[in-house]
Amino acid sequence: MAKVNVKCPFCGQTKSVKTHGLGKAKHQRYRCQMRSRTFQLDYSYCACQHGMKEQIVDLAMNNAAIPDTAWALHISIHAVVRMLKNSRHDV
Ligand SMILES: [Zn+2]
């Protein structure tokens, strides 16, 4: 397993990130040793991009309808509903 200089999106560390194989769409996966979480730098599906959850919650707090949020962010309505349901306390 080779070490690479990739910043972890969860803790911000670069020392603890190692490669972790390839994703389904053949994008490189990385694993943070500090928090034992995996991530990718590129995702095929826009809803998985880092920061998307914050954008959805921000639009929801500004009274944007779920279909409007999905249209603006180029993701599905189901992805918006799923992220709003799962973002109770951690944003
Ligand atoms: Zn980390």
PDB file of the backbone (N, CA, C, O) and the ligand in Angstrom, with CONECT records:
HET     ZN  A 101       1
ATOM      1  N   MET A   1       0.848  -1.183   0.000  1.00  0.00           N
ATOM      2  CA  MET A   1       0.000   0.000   0.000  1.00  0.00           C
ATOM      3  C   MET A   1       0.892   1.244   0.000  1.00  0.00           C
ATOM      4  O   MET A   1       1.719   1.404   0.898  1.00  0.00           O
ATOM      5  N   ALA A   2       0.742   2.101  -0.964  1.00  0.00           N
ATOM      6  CA  ALA A   2       1.608   3.265  -1.115  1.00  0.00           C
ATOM      7  C   ALA A   2       0.996   4.492  -0.440  1.00  0.00           C
ATOM      8  O   ALA A   2      -0.222   4.674  -0.444  1.00  0.00           O
ATOM      9  N   LYS A   3       1.853   5.326   0.135  1.00  0.00           N
ATOM     10  CA  LYS A   3       1.383   6.574   0.724  1.00  0.00           C
ATOM     11  C   LYS A   3       1.310   7.644  -0.353  1.00  0.00           C
ATOM     12  O   LYS A   3       2.178   7.708  -1.223  1.00  0.00           O
ATOM     13  N   VAL A   4       0.284   8.484  -0.304  1.00  0.00           N
ATOM     14  CA  VAL A   4       0.130   9.557  -1.273  1.00  0.00           C
ATOM     15  C   VAL A   4      -0.177  10.849  -0.510  1.00  0.00           C
ATOM     16  O   VAL A   4      -0.571  10.804   0.656  1.00  0.00           O
ATOM     17  N   ASN A   5       0.002  11.988  -1.163  1.00  0.00           N
ATOM     18  CA  ASN A   5      -0.270  13.280  -0.543  1.00  0.00           C
ATOM     19  C   ASN A   5      -1.679  13.733  -0.859  1.00  0.00           C
ATOM     20  O   ASN A   5      -1.874  14.632  -1.676  1.00  0.00           O
ATOM     21  N   VAL A   6      -2.660  13.123  -0.223  1.00  0.00           N
ATOM     22  CA  VAL A   6      -4.064  13.482  -0.400  1.00  0.00           C
ATOM     23  C   VAL A   6      -4.601  13.934   0.946  1.00  0.00           C
ATOM     24  O   VAL A   6      -4.358  13.284   1.962  1.00  0.00           O
ATOM     25  N   LYS A   7      -5.326  15.037   0.961  1.00  0.00           N
ATOM     26  CA  LYS A   7      -5.877  15.578   2.198  1.00  0.00           C
ATOM     27  C   LYS A   7      -7.200  14.883   2.509  1.00  0.00           C
ATOM     28  O   LYS A   7      -8.078  14.787   1.652  1.00  0.00           O
ATOM     29  N   CYS A   8      -7.330  14.406   3.727  1.00  0.00           N
ATOM     30  CA  CYS A   8      -8.564  13.739   4.150  1.00  0.00           C
ATOM     31  C   CYS A   8      -9.677  14.783   4.289  1.00  0.00           C
ATOM     32  O   CYS A   8      -9.472  15.799   4.953  1.00  0.00           O
ATOM     33  N   PRO A   9     -10.856  14.560   3.679  1.00  0.00           N
ATOM     34  CA  PRO A   9     -11.946  15.531   3.792  1.00  0.00           C
ATOM     35  C   PRO A   9     -12.610  15.520   5.162  1.00  0.00           C
ATOM     36  O   PRO A   9     -13.374  16.430   5.484  1.00  0.00           O
ATOM     37  N   PHE A  10     -12.331  14.508   5.968  1.00  0.00           N
ATOM     38  CA  PHE A  10     -12.985  14.394   7.267  1.00  0.00           C
ATOM     39  C   PHE A  10     -12.158  15.017   8.387  1.00  0.00           C
ATOM     40  O   PHE A  10     -12.709  15.699   9.251  1.00  0.00           O
ATOM     41  N   CYS A  11     -10.833  14.792   8.385  1.00  0.00           N
ATOM     42  CA  CYS A  11     -10.004  15.324   9.471  1.00  0.00           C
ATOM     43  C   CYS A  11      -8.947  16.312   8.967  1.00  0.00           C
ATOM     44  O   CYS A  11      -8.314  16.988   9.778  1.00  0.00           O
ATOM     45  N   GLY A  12      -8.744  16.412   7.659  1.00  0.00           N
ATOM     46  CA  GLY A  12      -7.801  17.370   7.111  1.00  0.00           C
ATOM     47  C   GLY A  12      -6.353  16.926   7.130  1.00  0.00           C
ATOM     48  O   GLY A  12      -5.482  17.689   6.713  1.00  0.00           O
ATOM     49  N   GLN A  13      -6.063  15.724   7.596  1.00  0.00           N
ATOM     50  CA  GLN A  13      -4.697  15.209   7.663  1.00  0.00           C
ATOM     51  C   GLN A  13      -4.247  14.723   6.280  1.00  0.00           C
ATOM     52  O   GLN A  13      -5.060  14.253   5.485  1.00  0.00           O
ATOM     53  N   THR A  14      -2.963  14.839   6.008  1.00  0.00           N
ATOM     54  CA  THR A  14      -2.421  14.255   4.785  1.00  0.00           C
ATOM     55  C   THR A  14      -1.568  13.037   5.082  1.00  0.00           C
ATOM     56  O   THR A  14      -1.394  12.177   4.220  1.00  0.00           O
ATOM     57  N   LYS A  15      -1.025  12.953   6.315  1.00  0.00           N
ATOM     58  CA  LYS A  15      -0.135  11.851   6.668  1.00  0.00           C
ATOM     59  C   LYS A  15      -0.862  10.521   6.771  1.00  0.00           C
ATOM     60  O   LYS A  15      -0.283   9.470   6.495  1.00  0.00           O
ATOM     61  N   SER A  16      -2.112  10.559   7.162  1.00  0.00           N
ATOM     62  CA  SER A  16      -2.823   9.323   7.500  1.00  0.00           C
ATOM     63  C   SER A  16      -3.583   8.720   6.324  1.00  0.00           C
ATOM     64  O   SER A  16      -4.281   7.723   6.508  1.00  0.00           O
ATOM     65  N   VAL A  17      -3.473   9.291   5.116  1.00  0.00           N
ATOM     66  CA  VAL A  17      -4.255   8.813   3.974  1.00  0.00           C
ATOM     67  C   VAL A  17      -3.423   7.842   3.145  1.00  0.00           C
ATOM     68  O   VAL A  17      -2.283   8.126   2.777  1.00  0.00           O
ATOM     69  N   LYS A  18      -4.024   6.689   2.860  1.00  0.00           N
ATOM     70  CA  LYS A  18      -3.388   5.684   2.012  1.00  0.00           C
ATOM     71  C   LYS A  18      -4.352   5.294   0.903  1.00  0.00           C
ATOM     72  O   LYS A  18      -5.563   5.477   1.023  1.00  0.00           O
ATOM     73  N   THR A  19      -3.804   4.759  -0.168  1.00  0.00           N
ATOM     74  CA  THR A  19      -4.689   4.291  -1.241  1.00  0.00           C
ATOM     75  C   THR A  19      -5.475   3.081  -0.756  1.00  0.00           C
ATOM     76  O   THR A  19      -5.015   2.345   0.116  1.00  0.00           O
ATOM     77  N   HIS A  20      -6.647   2.880  -1.317  1.00  0.00           N
ATOM     78  CA  HIS A  20      -7.543   1.816  -0.847  1.00  0.00           C
ATOM     79  C   HIS A  20      -8.246   1.155  -2.026  1.00  0.00           C
ATOM     80  O   HIS A  20      -9.448   0.898  -1.970  1.00  0.00           O
ATOM     81  N   GLY A  21      -7.509   0.884  -3.082  1.00  0.00           N
ATOM     82  CA  GLY A  21      -8.092   0.190  -4.229  1.00  0.00           C
ATOM     83  C   GLY A  21      -8.856   1.112  -5.145  1.00  0.00           C
ATOM     84  O   GLY A  21      -8.726   2.332  -5.053  1.00  0.00           O
ATOM     85  N   LEU A  22      -9.649   0.545  -6.024  1.00  0.00           N
ATOM     86  CA  LEU A  22     -10.435   1.315  -6.979  1.00  0.00           C
ATOM     87  C   LEU A  22     -11.913   1.199  -6.654  1.00  0.00           C
ATOM     88  O   LEU A  22     -12.376   0.167  -6.168  1.00  0.00           O
ATOM     89  N   GLY A  23     -12.657   2.282  -6.930  1.00  0.00           N
ATOM     90  CA  GLY A  23     -14.103   2.267  -6.752  1.00  0.00           C
ATOM     91  C   GLY A  23     -14.773   1.547  -7.905  1.00  0.00           C
ATOM     92  O   GLY A  23     -14.109   1.039  -8.808  1.00  0.00           O
ATOM     93  N   LYS A  24     -16.104   1.510  -7.862  1.00  0.00           N
ATOM     94  CA  LYS A  24     -16.879   0.809  -8.881  1.00  0.00           C
ATOM     95  C   LYS A  24     -16.620   1.373 -10.274  1.00  0.00           C
ATOM     96  O   LYS A  24     -16.541   0.625 -11.249  1.00  0.00           O
ATOM     97  N   ALA A  25     -16.489   2.697 -10.363  1.00  0.00           N
ATOM     98  CA  ALA A  25     -16.268   3.349 -11.654  1.00  0.00           C
ATOM     99  C   ALA A  25     -14.778   3.533 -11.931  1.00  0.00           C
ATOM    100  O   ALA A  25     -14.397   4.365 -12.755  1.00  0.00           O
ATOM    101  N   LYS A  26     -13.945   2.769 -11.253  1.00  0.00           N
ATOM    102  CA  LYS A  26     -12.494   2.765 -11.432  1.00  0.00           C
ATOM    103  C   LYS A  26     -11.817   4.067 -11.011  1.00  0.00           C
ATOM    104  O   LYS A  26     -10.732   4.389 -11.494  1.00  0.00           O
ATOM    105  N   HIS A  27     -12.459   4.817 -10.108  1.00  0.00           N
ATOM    106  CA  HIS A  27     -11.797   5.971  -9.502  1.00  0.00           C
ATOM    107  C   HIS A  27     -10.992   5.478  -8.305  1.00  0.00           C
ATOM    108  O   HIS A  27     -11.392   4.530  -7.630  1.00  0.00           O
ATOM    109  N   GLN A  28      -9.857   6.123  -8.046  1.00  0.00           N
ATOM    110  CA  GLN A  28      -9.004   5.729  -6.921  1.00  0.00           C
ATOM    111  C   GLN A  28      -9.707   6.002  -5.599  1.00  0.00           C
ATOM    112  O   GLN A  28     -10.222   7.098  -5.382  1.00  0.00           O
ATOM    113  N   ARG A  29      -9.728   5.013  -4.718  1.00  0.00           N
ATOM    114  CA  ARG A  29     -10.283   5.198  -3.385  1.00  0.00           C
ATOM    115  C   ARG A  29      -9.131   5.411  -2.403  1.00  0.00           C
ATOM    116  O   ARG A  29      -8.030   4.900  -2.605  1.00  0.00           O
ATOM    117  N   TYR A  30      -9.399   6.170  -1.340  1.00  0.00           N
ATOM    118  CA  TYR A  30      -8.410   6.422  -0.304  1.00  0.00           C
ATOM    119  C   TYR A  30      -9.018   6.089   1.050  1.00  0.00           C
ATOM    120  O   TYR A  30     -10.235   6.126   1.226  1.00  0.00           O
ATOM    121  N   ARG A  31      -8.150   5.762   2.005  1.00  0.00           N
ATOM    122  CA  ARG A  31      -8.611   5.436   3.340  1.00  0.00           C
ATOM    123  C   ARG A  31      -7.824   6.250   4.345  1.00  0.00           C
ATOM    124  O   ARG A  31      -6.594   6.281   4.303  1.00  0.00           O
ATOM    125  N   CYS A  32      -8.534   6.911   5.250  1.00  0.00           N
ATOM    126  CA  CYS A  32      -7.896   7.671   6.327  1.00  0.00           C
ATOM    127  C   CYS A  32      -7.651   6.726   7.498  1.00  0.00           C
ATOM    128  O   CYS A  32      -8.582   6.088   7.989  1.00  0.00           O
ATOM    129  N   GLN A  33      -6.409   6.637   7.942  1.00  0.00           N
ATOM    130  CA  GLN A  33      -6.069   5.749   9.042  1.00  0.00           C
ATOM    131  C   GLN A  33      -6.554   6.300  10.382  1.00  0.00           C
ATOM    132  O   GLN A  33      -6.796   5.534  11.314  1.00  0.00           O
ATOM    133  N   MET A  34      -6.697   7.635  10.484  1.00  0.00           N
ATOM    134  CA  MET A  34      -7.117   8.257  11.740  1.00  0.00           C
ATOM    135  C   MET A  34      -8.565   7.914  12.077  1.00  0.00           C
ATOM    136  O   MET A  34      -8.879   7.549  13.210  1.00  0.00           O
ATOM    137  N   ARG A  35      -9.447   8.035  11.079  1.00  0.00           N
ATOM    138  CA  ARG A  35     -10.872   7.864  11.358  1.00  0.00           C
ATOM    139  C   ARG A  35     -11.435   6.610  10.711  1.00  0.00           C
ATOM    140  O   ARG A  35     -12.631   6.340  10.820  1.00  0.00           O
ATOM    141  N   SER A  36     -10.584   5.839  10.035  1.00  0.00           N
ATOM    142  CA  SER A  36     -11.013   4.604   9.375  1.00  0.00           C
ATOM    143  C   SER A  36     -12.174   4.844   8.408  1.00  0.00           C
ATOM    144  O   SER A  36     -13.133   4.074   8.369  1.00  0.00           O
ATOM    145  N   ARG A  37     -12.073   5.907   7.644  1.00  0.00           N
ATOM    146  CA  ARG A  37     -13.123   6.205   6.662  1.00  0.00           C
ATOM    147  C   ARG A  37     -12.499   6.231   5.275  1.00  0.00           C
ATOM    148  O   ARG A  37     -11.341   6.614   5.110  1.00  0.00           O
ATOM    149  N   THR A  38     -13.274   5.821   4.289  1.00  0.00           N
ATOM    150  CA  THR A  38     -12.788   5.813   2.923  1.00  0.00           C
ATOM    151  C   THR A  38     -13.458   6.928   2.134  1.00  0.00           C
ATOM    152  O   THR A  38     -14.565   7.357   2.459  1.00  0.00           O
ATOM    153  N   PHE A  39     -12.774   7.391   1.095  1.00  0.00           N
ATOM    154  CA  PHE A  39     -13.328   8.450   0.252  1.00  0.00           C
ATOM    155  C   PHE A  39     -12.635   8.407  -1.096  1.00  0.00           C
ATOM    156  O   PHE A  39     -11.636   7.708  -1.268  1.00  0.00           O
ATOM    157  N   GLN A  40     -13.163   9.149  -2.044  1.00  0.00           N
ATOM    158  CA  GLN A  40     -12.568   9.301  -3.369  1.00  0.00           C
ATOM    159  C   GLN A  40     -12.408  10.784  -3.639  1.00  0.00           C
ATOM    160  O   GLN A  40     -13.107  11.602  -3.041  1.00  0.00           O
ATOM    161  N   LEU A  41     -11.502  11.137  -4.527  1.00  0.00           N
ATOM    162  CA  LEU A  41     -11.363  12.535  -4.938  1.00  0.00           C
ATOM    163  C   LEU A  41     -12.341  12.865  -6.052  1.00  0.00           C
ATOM    164  O   LEU A  41     -12.848  13.984  -6.125  1.00  0.00           O
ATOM    165  N   ASP A  42     -12.611  11.894  -6.922  1.00  0.00           N
ATOM    166  CA  ASP A  42     -13.571  12.076  -8.020  1.00  0.00           C
ATOM    167  C   ASP A  42     -14.686  11.059  -7.872  1.00  0.00           C
ATOM    168  O   ASP A  42     -14.445   9.881  -7.609  1.00  0.00           O
ATOM    169  N   TYR A  43     -15.902  11.531  -8.045  1.00  0.00           N
ATOM    170  CA  TYR A  43     -17.052  10.643  -8.004  1.00  0.00           C
ATOM    171  C   TYR A  43     -17.792  10.742  -9.340  1.00  0.00           C
ATOM    172  O   TYR A  43     -17.852  11.816  -9.938  1.00  0.00           O
ATOM    173  N   SER A  44     -18.347   9.643  -9.800  1.00  0.00           N
ATOM    174  CA  SER A  44     -19.138   9.669 -11.028  1.00  0.00           C
ATOM    175  C   SER A  44     -20.491  10.328 -10.779  1.00  0.00           C
ATOM    176  O   SER A  44     -21.026  11.008 -11.654  1.00  0.00           O
ATOM    177  N   TYR A  45     -21.046  10.121  -9.574  1.00  0.00           N
ATOM    178  CA  TYR A  45     -22.361  10.654  -9.237  1.00  0.00           C
ATOM    179  C   TYR A  45     -22.206  11.916  -8.402  1.00  0.00           C
ATOM    180  O   TYR A  45     -21.539  11.894  -7.367  1.00  0.00           O
ATOM    181  N   CYS A  46     -22.813  13.015  -8.837  1.00  0.00           N
ATOM    182  CA  CYS A  46     -22.638  14.324  -8.203  1.00  0.00           C
ATOM    183  C   CYS A  46     -23.075  14.338  -6.739  1.00  0.00           C
ATOM    184  O   CYS A  46     -22.507  15.091  -5.948  1.00  0.00           O
ATOM    185  N   ALA A  47     -24.065  13.532  -6.353  1.00  0.00           N
ATOM    186  CA  ALA A  47     -24.575  13.565  -4.978  1.00  0.00           C
ATOM    187  C   ALA A  47     -23.531  13.104  -3.974  1.00  0.00           C
ATOM    188  O   ALA A  47     -23.657  13.395  -2.785  1.00  0.00           O
ATOM    189  N   CYS A  48     -22.511  12.395  -4.421  1.00  0.00           N
ATOM    190  CA  CYS A  48     -21.470  11.895  -3.517  1.00  0.00           C
ATOM    191  C   CYS A  48     -20.335  12.888  -3.332  1.00  0.00           C
ATOM    192  O   CYS A  48     -19.458  12.660  -2.499  1.00  0.00           O
ATOM    193  N   GLN A  49     -20.325  13.983  -4.085  1.00  0.00           N
ATOM    194  CA  GLN A  49     -19.225  14.947  -3.986  1.00  0.00           C
ATOM    195  C   GLN A  49     -19.165  15.539  -2.577  1.00  0.00           C
ATOM    196  O   GLN A  49     -20.195  15.693  -1.921  1.00  0.00           O
ATOM    197  N   HIS A  50     -17.976  15.864  -2.121  1.00  0.00           N
ATOM    198  CA  HIS A  50     -17.805  16.462  -0.805  1.00  0.00           C
ATOM    199  C   HIS A  50     -18.420  17.858  -0.806  1.00  0.00           C
ATOM    200  O   HIS A  50     -18.247  18.609  -1.766  1.00  0.00           O
ATOM    201  N   GLY A  51     -19.122  18.205   0.242  1.00  0.00           N
ATOM    202  CA  GLY A  51     -19.770  19.497   0.366  1.00  0.00           C
ATOM    203  C   GLY A  51     -21.191  19.529  -0.147  1.00  0.00           C
ATOM    204  O   GLY A  51     -21.886  20.531   0.022  1.00  0.00           O
ATOM    205  N   MET A  52     -21.637  18.456  -0.769  1.00  0.00           N
ATOM    206  CA  MET A  52     -22.992  18.428  -1.319  1.00  0.00           C
ATOM    207  C   MET A  52     -24.037  18.468  -0.205  1.00  0.00           C
ATOM    208  O   MET A  52     -25.071  19.125  -0.333  1.00  0.00           O
ATOM    209  N   LYS A  53     -23.754  17.758   0.891  1.00  0.00           N
ATOM    210  CA  LYS A  53     -24.685  17.717   2.009  1.00  0.00           C
ATOM    211  C   LYS A  53     -24.900  19.120   2.583  1.00  0.00           C
ATOM    212  O   LYS A  53     -26.026  19.500   2.904  1.00  0.00           O
ATOM    213  N   GLU A  54     -23.819  19.878   2.708  1.00  0.00           N
ATOM    214  CA  GLU A  54     -23.921  21.235   3.249  1.00  0.00           C
ATOM    215  C   GLU A  54     -24.727  22.131   2.314  1.00  0.00           C
ATOM    216  O   GLU A  54     -25.502  22.973   2.769  1.00  0.00           O
ATOM    217  N   GLN A  55     -24.542  21.947   0.997  1.00  0.00           N
ATOM    218  CA  GLN A  55     -25.301  22.743   0.038  1.00  0.00           C
ATOM    219  C   GLN A  55     -26.789  22.422   0.113  1.00  0.00           C
ATOM    220  O   GLN A  55     -27.623  23.324   0.030  1.00  0.00           O
ATOM    221  N   ILE A  56     -27.129  21.139   0.270  1.00  0.00           N
ATOM    222  CA  ILE A  56     -28.537  20.738   0.356  1.00  0.00           C
ATOM    223  C   ILE A  56     -29.181  21.326   1.605  1.00  0.00           C
ATOM    224  O   ILE A  56     -30.288  21.862   1.542  1.00  0.00           O
ATOM    225  N   VAL A  57     -28.491  21.225   2.739  1.00  0.00           N
ATOM    226  CA  VAL A  57     -29.036  21.763   3.987  1.00  0.00           C
ATOM    227  C   VAL A  57     -29.153  23.278   3.897  1.00  0.00           C
ATOM    228  O   VAL A  57     -30.127  23.851   4.386  1.00  0.00           O
ATOM    229  N   ASP A  58     -28.179  23.932   3.282  1.00  0.00           N
ATOM    230  CA  ASP A  58     -28.211  25.386   3.125  1.00  0.00           C
ATOM    231  C   ASP A  58     -29.409  25.818   2.284  1.00  0.00           C
ATOM    232  O   ASP A  58     -30.099  26.776   2.632  1.00  0.00           O
ATOM    233  N   LEU A  59     -29.660  25.113   1.175  1.00  0.00           N
ATOM    234  CA  LEU A  59     -30.813  25.445   0.336  1.00  0.00           C
ATOM    235  C   LEU A  59     -32.117  25.175   1.081  1.00  0.00           C
ATOM    236  O   LEU A  59     -33.074  25.940   0.957  1.00  0.00           O
ATOM    237  N   ALA A  60     -32.158  24.084   1.858  1.00  0.00           N
ATOM    238  CA  ALA A  60     -33.369  23.757   2.618  1.00  0.00           C
ATOM    239  C   ALA A  60     -33.653  24.825   3.673  1.00  0.00           C
ATOM    240  O   ALA A  60     -34.808  25.177   3.914  1.00  0.00           O
ATOM    241  N   MET A  61     -32.591  25.337   4.302  1.00  0.00           N
ATOM    242  CA  MET A  61     -32.774  26.375   5.324  1.00  0.00           C
ATOM    243  C   MET A  61     -33.218  27.701   4.705  1.00  0.00           C
ATOM    244  O   MET A  61     -33.759  28.563   5.398  1.00  0.00           O
ATOM    245  N   ASN A  62     -32.989  27.862   3.400  1.00  0.00           N
ATOM    246  CA  ASN A  62     -33.436  29.065   2.699  1.00  0.00           C
ATOM    247  C   ASN A  62     -34.738  28.831   1.942  1.00  0.00           C
ATOM    248  O   ASN A  62     -35.031  29.515   0.961  1.00  0.00           O
ATOM    249  N   ASN A  63     -35.514  27.858   2.409  1.00  0.00           N
ATOM    250  CA  ASN A  63     -36.850  27.566   1.894  1.00  0.00           C
ATOM    251  C   ASN A  63     -36.884  27.133   0.439  1.00  0.00           C
ATOM    252  O   ASN A  63     -37.873  27.388  -0.247  1.00  0.00           O
ATOM    253  N   ALA A  64     -35.847  26.495  -0.046  1.00  0.00           N
ATOM    254  CA  ALA A  64     -35.881  25.945  -1.404  1.00  0.00           C
ATOM    255  C   ALA A  64     -36.622  24.616  -1.370  1.00  0.00           C
ATOM    256  O   ALA A  64     -36.402  23.799  -0.476  1.00  0.00           O
ATOM    257  N   ALA A  65     -37.491  24.402  -2.334  1.00  0.00           N
ATOM    258  CA  ALA A  65     -38.232  23.142  -2.406  1.00  0.00           C
ATOM    259  C   ALA A  65     -37.281  22.019  -2.802  1.00  0.00           C
ATOM    260  O   ALA A  65     -36.240  22.253  -3.416  1.00  0.00           O
ATOM    261  N   ILE A  66     -37.656  20.800  -2.441  1.00  0.00           N
ATOM    262  CA  ILE A  66     -36.794  19.650  -2.734  1.00  0.00           C
ATOM    263  C   ILE A  66     -36.570  19.477  -4.238  1.00  0.00           C
ATOM    264  O   ILE A  66     -35.435  19.231  -4.646  1.00  0.00           O
ATOM    265  N   PRO A  67     -37.606  19.594  -5.082  1.00  0.00           N
ATOM    266  CA  PRO A  67     -37.347  19.474  -6.536  1.00  0.00           C
ATOM    267  C   PRO A  67     -36.432  20.583  -7.066  1.00  0.00           C
ATOM    268  O   PRO A  67     -35.611  20.351  -7.954  1.00  0.00           O
ATOM    269  N   ASP A  68     -36.583  21.784  -6.513  1.00  0.00           N
ATOM    270  CA  ASP A  68     -35.712  22.898  -6.936  1.00  0.00           C
ATOM    271  C   ASP A  68     -34.264  22.649  -6.524  1.00  0.00           C
ATOM    272  O   ASP A  68     -33.337  22.933  -7.282  1.00  0.00           O
ATOM    273  N   THR A  69     -34.079  22.118  -5.319  1.00  0.00           N
ATOM    274  CA  THR A  69     -32.734  21.787  -4.848  1.00  0.00           C
ATOM    275  C   THR A  69     -32.097  20.732  -5.738  1.00  0.00           C
ATOM    276  O   THR A  69     -30.934  20.854  -6.123  1.00  0.00           O
ATOM    277  N   ALA A  70     -32.868  19.691  -6.065  1.00  0.00           N
ATOM    278  CA  ALA A  70     -32.358  18.624  -6.933  1.00  0.00           C
ATOM    279  C   ALA A  70     -31.982  19.171  -8.299  1.00  0.00           C
ATOM    280  O   ALA A  70     -30.951  18.800  -8.862  1.00  0.00           O
ATOM    281  N   TRP A  71     -32.817  20.050  -8.831  1.00  0.00           N
ATOM    282  CA  TRP A  71     -32.544  20.626 -10.156  1.00  0.00           C
ATOM    283  C   TRP A  71     -31.300  21.507 -10.127  1.00  0.00           C
ATOM    284  O   TRP A  71     -30.474  21.448 -11.037  1.00  0.00           O
ATOM    285  N   ALA A  72     -31.165  22.323  -9.083  1.00  0.00           N
ATOM    286  CA  ALA A  72     -30.040  23.255  -9.002  1.00  0.00           C
ATOM    287  C   ALA A  72     -28.709  22.523  -8.836  1.00  0.00           C
ATOM    288  O   ALA A  72     -27.689  22.969  -9.361  1.00  0.00           O
ATOM    289  N   LEU A  73     -28.711  21.401  -8.110  1.00  0.00           N
ATOM    290  CA  LEU A  73     -27.464  20.697  -7.824  1.00  0.00           C
ATOM    291  C   LEU A  73     -27.214  19.532  -8.776  1.00  0.00           C
ATOM    292  O   LEU A  73     -26.194  18.854  -8.661  1.00  0.00           O
ATOM    293  N   HIS A  74     -28.128  19.289  -9.713  1.00  0.00           N
ATOM    294  CA  HIS A  74     -28.001  18.214 -10.708  1.00  0.00           C
ATOM    295  C   HIS A  74     -27.932  16.833 -10.065  1.00  0.00           C
ATOM    296  O   HIS A  74     -27.146  15.980 -10.477  1.00  0.00           O
ATOM    297  N   ILE A  75     -28.765  16.631  -9.054  1.00  0.00           N
ATOM    298  CA  ILE A  75     -28.856  15.316  -8.419  1.00  0.00           C
ATOM    299  C   ILE A  75     -30.325  14.918  -8.364  1.00  0.00           C
ATOM    300  O   ILE A  75     -31.198  15.720  -8.697  1.00  0.00           O
ATOM    301  N   SER A  76     -30.603  13.697  -7.952  1.00  0.00           N
ATOM    302  CA  SER A  76     -31.990  13.231  -7.949  1.00  0.00           C
ATOM    303  C   SER A  76     -32.734  13.730  -6.712  1.00  0.00           C
ATOM    304  O   SER A  76     -32.125  14.071  -5.698  1.00  0.00           O
ATOM    305  N   ILE A  77     -34.065  13.766  -6.816  1.00  0.00           N
ATOM    306  CA  ILE A  77     -34.913  14.159  -5.685  1.00  0.00           C
ATOM    307  C   ILE A  77     -34.714  13.194  -4.525  1.00  0.00           C
ATOM    308  O   ILE A  77     -34.702  13.598  -3.362  1.00  0.00           O
ATOM    309  N   HIS A  78     -34.558  11.912  -4.854  1.00  0.00           N
ATOM    310  CA  HIS A  78     -34.380  10.898  -3.814  1.00  0.00           C
ATOM    311  C   HIS A  78     -33.078  11.118  -3.041  1.00  0.00           C
ATOM    312  O   HIS A  78     -33.023  10.873  -1.836  1.00  0.00           O
ATOM    313  N   ALA A  79     -32.039  11.576  -3.729  1.00  0.00           N
ATOM    314  CA  ALA A  79     -30.774  11.859  -3.044  1.00  0.00           C
ATOM    315  C   ALA A  79     -30.947  13.030  -2.081  1.00  0.00           C
ATOM    316  O   ALA A  79     -30.390  13.016  -0.983  1.00  0.00           O
ATOM    317  N   VAL A  80     -31.717  14.044  -2.484  1.00  0.00           N
ATOM    318  CA  VAL A  80     -31.959  15.197  -1.602  1.00  0.00           C
ATOM    319  C   VAL A  80     -32.736  14.758  -0.360  1.00  0.00           C
ATOM    320  O   VAL A  80     -32.376  15.118   0.761  1.00  0.00           O
ATOM    321  N   VAL A  81     -33.795  13.983  -0.562  1.00  0.00           N
ATOM    322  CA  VAL A  81     -34.614  13.516   0.565  1.00  0.00           C
ATOM    323  C   VAL A  81     -33.770  12.654   1.506  1.00  0.00           C
ATOM    324  O   VAL A  81     -33.846  12.806   2.725  1.00  0.00           O
ATOM    325  N   ARG A  82     -32.974  11.758   0.943  1.00  0.00           N
ATOM    326  CA  ARG A  82     -32.148  10.874   1.762  1.00  0.00           C
ATOM    327  C   ARG A  82     -31.144  11.679   2.606  1.00  0.00           C
ATOM    328  O   ARG A  82     -30.954  11.386   3.787  1.00  0.00           O
ATOM    329  N   MET A  83     -30.507  12.685   2.005  1.00  0.00           N
ATOM    330  CA  MET A  83     -29.527  13.467   2.753  1.00  0.00           C
ATOM    331  C   MET A  83     -30.192  14.325   3.818  1.00  0.00           C
ATOM    332  O   MET A  83     -29.626  14.510   4.895  1.00  0.00           O
ATOM    333  N   LEU A  84     -31.397  14.860   3.538  1.00  0.00           N
ATOM    334  CA  LEU A  84     -32.094  15.658   4.549  1.00  0.00           C
ATOM    335  C   LEU A  84     -32.543  14.782   5.713  1.00  0.00           C
ATOM    336  O   LEU A  84     -32.506  15.211   6.866  1.00  0.00           O
ATOM    337  N   LYS A  85     -32.963  13.561   5.414  1.00  0.00           N
ATOM    338  CA  LYS A  85     -33.367  12.647   6.484  1.00  0.00           C
ATOM    339  C   LYS A  85     -32.186  12.265   7.358  1.00  0.00           C
ATOM    340  O   LYS A  85     -32.336  12.117   8.571  1.00  0.00           O
ATOM    341  N   ASN A  86     -31.022  12.105   6.763  1.00  0.00           N
ATOM    342  CA  ASN A  86     -29.855  11.638   7.505  1.00  0.00           C
ATOM    343  C   ASN A  86     -29.027  12.759   8.107  1.00  0.00           C
ATOM    344  O   ASN A  86     -28.058  12.476   8.811  1.00  0.00           O
ATOM    345  N   SER A  87     -29.365  14.020   7.862  1.00  0.00           N
ATOM    346  CA  SER A  87     -28.560  15.136   8.368  1.00  0.00           C
ATOM    347  C   SER A  87     -29.268  15.787   9.546  1.00  0.00           C
ATOM    348  O   SER A  87     -29.628  16.963   9.483  1.00  0.00           O
ATOM    349  N   ARG A  88     -29.464  15.045  10.600  1.00  0.00           N
ATOM    350  CA  ARG A  88     -30.175  15.572  11.761  1.00  0.00           C
ATOM    351  C   ARG A  88     -29.288  16.465  12.618  1.00  0.00           C
ATOM    352  O   ARG A  88     -29.672  17.591  12.933  1.00  0.00           O
ATOM    353  N   HIS A  89     -28.097  15.977  13.004  1.00  0.00           N
ATOM    354  CA  HIS A  89     -27.289  16.737  13.964  1.00  0.00           C
ATOM    355  C   HIS A  89     -25.877  17.019  13.493  1.00  0.00           C
ATOM    356  O   HIS A  89     -25.176  17.829  14.100  1.00  0.00           O
ATOM    357  N   ASP A  90     -25.447  16.371  12.429  1.00  0.00           N
ATOM    358  CA  ASP A  90     -24.026  16.436  12.115  1.00  0.00           C
ATOM    359  C   ASP A  90     -23.657  17.533  11.138  1.00  0.00           C
ATOM    360  O   ASP A  90     -22.512  17.547  10.685  1.00  0.00           O
ATOM    361  N   VAL A  91     -24.532  18.445  10.782  1.00  0.00           N
ATOM    362  CA  VAL A  91     -24.157  19.552   9.895  1.00  0.00           C
ATOM    363  C   VAL A  91     -24.242  20.848  10.668  1.00  0.00           C
ATOM    364  O   VAL A  91     -23.969  21.914  10.117  1.00  0.00           O
TER     365      VAL A  91
HETATM  366 ZN    ZN A 101      -9.052  11.658   8.127  1.00  0.00          ZN2+
END
